[in-house]
């Protein structure tokens, strides 16, 4: 192997990645692929089954509400009983939901199973959002990589999420659709994609069996007598509640409807949408690894604010684009920028958490966002039906820019006590791109 490929391999898979983090990254790869398939085909399948935009909005509402409840329980219980059981169970529930979608057509069953398995609420090309899985996963990553390594670890988590979503986007083409499908034909056409999602989700759950719960951080399990509210992390929690509530409105307006919008607005097929999402995730691979150096150079909070402002503004030209591939190109640029902020936000949240409250803060910080997202999804369905295809996106742009302003106002001047501070050293951690002169 020549020096250049070896250097890139070392950058992607440095020596500080231990057994637990290795399993987490590979499991994220497969669960993200499963979620990406579902994100492309579920809305299209349900539309072929006769669901209106309003009905889709209510389905996404049910999935979001169930995901919020489950994520909260996972966050609180994972800090008490350990994270591993939830990293096994949540993907297996998603696998079960995918199997039901492959075999069943009853609308009531599809609603219930989608809610229980938190299945079908896509986020465009985003493979990073995995619902109730995320609080336990974030806590595991935070404990496996501390100090300067933490942003780099979350950057690699986002990299493998994008890589899995890239593969899932391509596999969405397993649904070979054609115009004017009957309902029976739609079930058969979409079945291979749903079964592929089921296998990938199940693989993530089975891999998590090999995880070993960390014992070095926090009190022994026998000392953790009860599930409790994260009081020590409250100063950070209420700030996240304010900012995430506004961002949840924006995401609910367009995220779950992205493949549906491309289908209706431009007549795109699942294969074309899957290819676009794969290209978006391919372009995002570099930005996820660049997140930590950018955060060191600009500062974590300014970098997050800049990312949210840019991605909000870019929704407007994207929704006004006259062709599928022009809209897709703008969407690609937007998502490449958006992926810079994802690992920085995850790492920043864990930096502000008390070590005994990591999963709780990861779950509860997103709870209001789940509520506002659920409501805005129903509103978006109404706007698609009664106002126009561009209206939800334009409204989302306003809320996302407002969120950027709020984030800077609440976190910019605040200086909480630094947790898990690394020892004084000018050396960059192994496997992290050096950024001379940069500092948080």
Helices and strands as residue ranges (DSSP letters): H 3-12, H 19-48, H 53-81, H 84-103, H 107-116, H 133-144, H 149-171, G 172-174, H 183-207, G 208-210, G 221-223, G 231-233, H 234-254, G 255-257, H 258-266, H 270-298, H 300-320, H 324-352, G 355-357, H 358-364, H 367-386, H 391-411
